[in-house]
């Protein structure tokens, strides 16, 4: 099973490092992406690219890519 960790502002995937290791050791697929504009992700210039619809769309696309 997949466990998806989503960080808040201004955190990164690194905030979940201990939980990732713990759940992975139990057989879970732990995924903690850097959200749009954080870490090494693309950072669109327009503020209109950061609506909740865009952020949710990113998460839905990630889930789809994980099957």
GUKEFI-621288 format. One record per residue (C-alpha): residue number from 0; y, x, z. Coordinates in steps of 0.1 Angstrom, whole numbers, plus 5000, padded with zeros to 4 digits. Layout:
% GUKEFI-621288
<atom><resi>NUM</resi><y>Y</y><x>X</x><z>Z</z></atom>
...
END
This chain:
% GUKEFI-621288
<atom><resi>0</resi><y>5000</y><x>5000</x><z>5000</z></atom>
<atom><resi>1</resi><y>5036</y><x>5010</x><z>4994</z></atom>
<atom><resi>2</resi><y>5062</y><x>5012</x><z>5021</z></atom>
<atom><resi>3</resi><y>5098</y><x>5013</x><z>5007</z></atom>
<atom><resi>4</resi><y>5125</y><x>5029</x><z>5030</z></atom>
<atom><resi>5</resi><y>5161</y><x>5021</x><z>5021</z></atom>
<atom><resi>6</resi><y>5189</y><x>5040</x><z>5038</z></atom>
<atom><resi>7</resi><y>5223</y><x>5028</x><z>5047</z></atom>
<atom><resi>8</resi><y>5257</y><x>5044</x><z>5042</z></atom>
<atom><resi>9</resi><y>5261</y><x>5074</x><z>5043</z></atom>
<atom><resi>10</resi><y>5225</y><x>5084</x><z>5047</z></atom>
<atom><resi>11</resi><y>5199</y><x>5099</x><z>5023</z></atom>
<atom><resi>12</resi><y>5161</y><x>5097</x><z>5020</z></atom>
<atom><resi>13</resi><y>5160</y><x>5126</x><z>5045</z></atom>
<atom><resi>14</resi><y>5168</y><x>5101</x><z>5073</z></atom>
<atom><resi>15</resi><y>5133</y><x>5088</x><z>5069</z></atom>
<atom><resi>16</resi><y>5114</y><x>5121</x><z>5068</z></atom>
<atom><resi>17</resi><y>5095</y><x>5116</x><z>5100</z></atom>
<atom><resi>18</resi><y>5084</y><x>5080</x><z>5091</z></atom>
<atom><resi>19</resi><y>5074</y><x>5092</x><z>5056</z></atom>
<atom><resi>20</resi><y>5051</y><x>5118</x><z>5071</z></atom>
<atom><resi>21</resi><y>5036</y><x>5095</x><z>5097</z></atom>
<atom><resi>22</resi><y>5029</y><x>5066</x><z>5073</z></atom>
<atom><resi>23</resi><y>5016</y><x>5090</x><z>5046</z></atom>
<atom><resi>24</resi><y>4991</y><x>5104</x><z>5070</z></atom>
<atom><resi>25</resi><y>4978</y><x>5068</x><z>5075</z></atom>
<atom><resi>26</resi><y>4973</y><x>5063</x><z>5038</z></atom>
<atom><resi>27</resi><y>5004</y><x>5045</x><z>5029</z></atom>
<atom><resi>28</resi><y>5025</y><x>5054</x><z>4998</z></atom>
<atom><resi>29</resi><y>5059</y><x>5060</x><z>5015</z></atom>
<atom><resi>30</resi><y>5089</y><x>5059</x><z>4991</z></atom>
<atom><resi>31</resi><y>5124</y><x>5067</x><z>5002</z></atom>
<atom><resi>32</resi><y>5148</y><x>5069</x><z>4972</z></atom>
<atom><resi>33</resi><y>5184</y><x>5080</x><z>4974</z></atom>
<atom><resi>34</resi><y>5203</y><x>5048</x><z>4965</z></atom>
<atom><resi>35</resi><y>5228</y><x>5046</x><z>4936</z></atom>
<atom><resi>36</resi><y>5256</y><x>5072</x><z>4941</z></atom>
<atom><resi>37</resi><y>5239</y><x>5092</x><z>4969</z></atom>
<atom><resi>38</resi><y>5222</y><x>5125</x><z>4969</z></atom>
<atom><resi>39</resi><y>5212</y><x>5137</x><z>4935</z></atom>
<atom><resi>40</resi><y>5213</y><x>5102</x><z>4919</z></atom>
<atom><resi>41</resi><y>5236</y><x>5091</x><z>4891</z></atom>
<atom><resi>42</resi><y>5270</y><x>5081</x><z>4904</z></atom>
<atom><resi>43</resi><y>5288</y><x>5056</x><z>4881</z></atom>
<atom><resi>44</resi><y>5325</y><x>5060</x><z>4881</z></atom>
<atom><resi>45</resi><y>5333</y><x>5023</x><z>4882</z></atom>
<atom><resi>46</resi><y>5333</y><x>5006</x><z>4915</z></atom>
<atom><resi>47</resi><y>5320</y><x>4975</x><z>4897</z></atom>
<atom><resi>48</resi><y>5287</y><x>4994</x><z>4892</z></atom>
<atom><resi>49</resi><y>5280</y><x>4991</x><z>4930</z></atom>
<atom><resi>50</resi><y>5276</y><x>4954</x><z>4935</z></atom>
<atom><resi>51</resi><y>5247</y><x>4940</x><z>4955</z></atom>
<atom><resi>52</resi><y>5232</y><x>4929</x><z>4921</z></atom>
<atom><resi>53</resi><y>5232</y><x>4964</x><z>4908</z></atom>
<atom><resi>54</resi><y>5217</y><x>4978</x><z>4940</z></atom>
<atom><resi>55</resi><y>5190</y><x>4952</x><z>4942</z></atom>
<atom><resi>56</resi><y>5183</y><x>4957</x><z>4905</z></atom>
<atom><resi>57</resi><y>5178</y><x>4994</x><z>4912</z></atom>
<atom><resi>58</resi><y>5152</y><x>4986</x><z>4939</z></atom>
<atom><resi>59</resi><y>5134</y><x>4960</x><z>4917</z></atom>
<atom><resi>60</resi><y>5132</y><x>4986</x><z>4889</z></atom>
<atom><resi>61</resi><y>5118</y><x>5011</x><z>4913</z></atom>
<atom><resi>62</resi><y>5092</y><x>4987</x><z>4926</z></atom>
<atom><resi>63</resi><y>5082</y><x>4978</x><z>4890</z></atom>
<atom><resi>64</resi><y>5079</y><x>5015</x><z>4882</z></atom>
<atom><resi>65</resi><y>5055</y><x>5020</x><z>4911</z></atom>
<atom><resi>66</resi><y>5032</y><x>4992</x><z>4898</z></atom>
END
